[in-house]
Amino acid sequence: MDIIPALLVKSKAEYLRYSAEPIWRAVDCAHLDGLDGSKYGMDSWFRIDELGVVEGVKAMSEIGARPASLGAKTLELHLMIATPTTVLEWAGGVGKIKRIVLENSSPIAHLIANIMAFTTQGFEVVIALNPNDQPDDILLISHLIQGVQIMGVYPGKSGQRFLGENILAKMKRCTQLFPNLAITVDGGVNQDNILAIKNAGATRVVVASALWESPTPLEKYQQMLNLVR
C-alpha cells in the first residue's frame, strides 16, 4: 500500500512552509487539495504553476529549506471545483503534476467530457466518490479512468473522523467492480484504522491530519508504512 501525504493550504507561503518538511521531499507522490470557492464554501491555494524555479528556490531558502528540492517527485491534484477543466489552462505546463482527482458528477456526459479533457493531455484521472456516492454510479465510465478515490469523510475540511463501516463496505464493493483500478481512501486515515482500510482493499491512502499533527511527520509516516508492509 502507498501512503500519500496531503495538504489543504490557504496560501503559497503556507504550501512552501509545509513542503519544506522532510516528509514532502521523501515521498514519490504527494496530494494537494484544490478548492476555488465554487463548492463547499471554501477555497485553497493549489496554483503550483506559480512556483517558478527561481521564485520557489528563493522562497524556500528564506525559510531555511534546502533549495535543491522543491518537494515530492510528482503531485496529484484533487479538484473540488465546479469547472475543473479550467485547470488545464496552466496544469499542462507543470511537469510535476501526474494525476488529477475529479469528483463524481452528473450528467454522465459532462463527467466523461471532463475525464477525456485531462486524459488526452496525458494526466492520469481518478474519480472521487463522496460519502453519498456509490461505486455502481461510475460503472459505465470505469474503463476511462485509472483509479477510484473513496472519501472517508465529507470533502472540504481536514481533521474529520473516518466514517467507518459504510466506507469499508464501499471499498470492498470497489474491489469487486474494479479489480484493475487503483483504490484510494482519502480522509480520516490514521494509525488506528489504516490496517483495516488496507484489508478492505485499498491500494493507496491519502493522509493529512494524522501526519501533520505529529511533531515529526516523517517518523509518523514511516510508522504507518510499517503497519501495512
N, C-alpha and C positions, 0 to 999 in steps of 0.2 A: 504493500500500500504506500502511495505517495502522500506526504503531508505538505500542503501548500500554505505558507504563511500569507495572511491577508491584511490589507489596510483599507480603512474608510477615513479619509482625511479631509480637512476643510481648506487647506491651502498648500501651495507648493513648498513653503517653508516647513510645514508640518511633515509633508512627504519626505523632504530631504533629511529631516531630523530622524525619522524612523528608519529610512533606508540606509542611514549610516551605521545602524546596528549590525553586528557581525552576522546575525541570522539572515539578513536580507542579502548579504553577499555570499553566504554559504550554500544557498539552495539554487537548483537549476531553474525553478519556475516560482514566481510569486503572483499574488492575486490583488487586483485593485478594483474597488467598487466605484462605479460611476453613476452619479445622480445629478440631474440638472434642474430640479425643482418641478419638473413636469409630472412626476409621480411620487407618491409617499410623502409629500410635503416637506422635502428637504433636498439639499444639494451637497455635492462633494467636489473635491478637486481631483481630476483624472487626466488632465491635458499633458500627457507625457511628452508630447511634441514640444512643449515649452522648455524642456530640459535640454537645451543645446549643449554640446560637449563643453565648450568654453565656459558658458554660464554655469552648468552643472558642476564642473570641477571647481570653479571659483567659489560657488555657494557651499559646497561640501567642505572645502578647505577651511572656510571661515568658521565652520562648526567643529573642526577638528577631525573630520573624516579623512580617510585615505583617498586621495584623488585618483588613484589608479583604477578604481572600480566605482561604477555608478549603480551597483546593485545586482540583483539576480540576472542570470543569463537571458531569461525570457519572462514575459509578463502575460497574464490573461486579464482581460477587462470584463467585468460583469456590468453590463449596461442596463440599468434600471431607469430607462428614459423612454419617453413616448415615441420618439423618432430616432431609433438607434443608427440608421444609415447616415445621419449627419456626421458621425464619427469618421466615416470614410474620407471626409474632406482633409483629414490630417493623419489618420492612423496608418495609412499606407506608407508614409514616409518614415515611420518609426519601426525599424527592423526588429526591435526588442519585443514587440507585440506579436505573440504567436497565436493566441486563442481568444475568441470572443464568446462570451456567455450572453445569450439572448433570452428574454423571458418568453414563456409560452403566451401566445396571444391569438386573438381571433379577429377577423375571419381567417381561415387557414390559408387562403390565397395570399393574404398580407404577410403571414408568417413565412410562407415559402419564399416570397419575394425578398424578405429581409435576409433569410438564410443564404439565398443564392447571391445576393449582393456582396456578402462577405466571403463566401467560399470561392467565388470567381476572382477575388482579389488575393487568394492564397491563404486566407485565415482558416484555422480550424473553428468549427462552430459547435457549441454546446447549448442545449436548451435547458433552462432552469424551470423546474416545477415548484411553484409556490405551495404552501400548505394546503390550499383548497383545490389544487390541480391533481389530476390522476395520471399515472403512466399511460393508460389506454388512450388518453387525449391526444398523444403525439405518435400513435402507432403508424399513421399514414405518412408521416414525414420522417420517420426514423432512419430511412435509407439515405437521407440528405445530410445527416449530422454525424459528428464524431463522438458525441457523449451526451449524457443526461446529468444534470445537476439538481439534486433534491434539496430543497431548502428545509433545514431542520428548525427554522424559526421564521417569523414573518419578516419580510425584507425591509431594509431601510435603517436598521439600528443595530449596532454591535452590543454584545453583552447579554442577550436574551437567553433564557433557559431552553434547552433542547426539548422538542415537543413529544418525544418518547415513542411509544409503541406504534402509533399510527405511521410515523416516519420510517421505522424499521420495517413495517409491513409493506410500505410503498417501495422501499429498496428491494425487498425480496421479489416483488412483482416486476420491477425493472429488470432484474437479472433473468427472470423468465422470458420477458418480452424482447429484451435487447441483449442477448448473450455476447454480441460482438462489439458493444459500445462500452466506453469508459463510464463508470458510475461514480459520481462525486456527491459528497454530502457537504453542505455549507451551512454553518450556523449552529451554535450551541455545542460544538465538538470540544471535548476536554479529555483529560487523562482518565476520568472515571467511566466514560462511555465509548471511547474510541475502539476498544476491542469488540464490543457488541456491534458497533457500526461496521467494522470490518467483517465480522461473522455473518452479518445480514447481506453482504455482497458488495460493499463499497470498494472501489479500487483506488479512490483518491478522497482526501478530506481537505477542506479549506478551513483554516483555523486562524482566528484573530485574538479575541479576548484572552483565551487560555494561554496564549504565548505572551502577549504584550503586557498583561497584568503581572507577569512574573518579573522579578528584578533581573533575571538572567534568561531572556527569551531563547537564546541558542541552546542553553542547557535544558530548558523545558522542552524544546523541540526534539532534542536527542532522547530525552526520557520517553516522550510519546512515541517516537520512532521505534525505540527498543520494545515497546509493548506490542507492536504489530509486525515485528520481523522475527 
